[in-house]
Amino acid sequence: MIALDERLQSLNAGHPDRIALIELFTALAARAVKVSQIIAGGGDLGSSVGDQNADGDAQKALDVMADDEFLEAAKVSGVVAAYCSEEQDHAVILNEKAPLVMAIDPLDGSSNIDVNVSIGTIISVLPKPDGDLQQSAMQSGDQQLAAAFFVYGPQTTLYLTLGEGTDLYRMDPTSGLFVLIEEMVEIAEETSEYAINASNARQWFTPVQRY
């Protein structure tokens, strides 16, 4: 069994950005364990707090809780200059000397918490650019240093790439450690099933409708 921190250390090529990414994802994983436990505990997590997020969605109690947890992880890591969240109206400036910018949807699918389906945390990590940190997440995708998402469902999993393939980890509920399950995960070239929201068919572009 290879734990997340051990795997990340093995991927350390000595580059400052890679070292910073290790610090960040170690902190994020620790907070994801707490978020997972809170979700599993149930309670009135799907209730609205009466506000809207940056995308105009109604904020749930769970959204706010997850945002607080991952913001704290970004602070603790010490490597995040700007924290750009769907639950924040503006980028939160943490450390102007830090090398990374973090963009996050702390809890995607939180409106589904009451029907007990999988929800997740989506993360993109970018280099800190020169200039206004409030606009620091507005970079082209090829600048991305790392991307990840946590899935909270029957199991809590983490898909993570540092730009050289994607690894899959699963959280051990006893120890709280994320353990490597599969390296270099790839999407199958052929499959017998697909998932798409057919209720939106009238809004699809013609090529999608043909498919």
Secondary structure by P-SEA (a helix, b strand, c coil): cccaaaaaaaaccccaaaaaaaaaaaaaaaaaaaaaaaaaacccccccccccccccccccaaaaaaaaaaaaaaaaaccccbbbbccccccccccccccbbbbbcccccccccccccccbbbbbbbcccccccccccccccccccccbbbbbccbbbbbbbcccbbbbbbbcccccbbbbccccccccccccccccccccccccccccccc
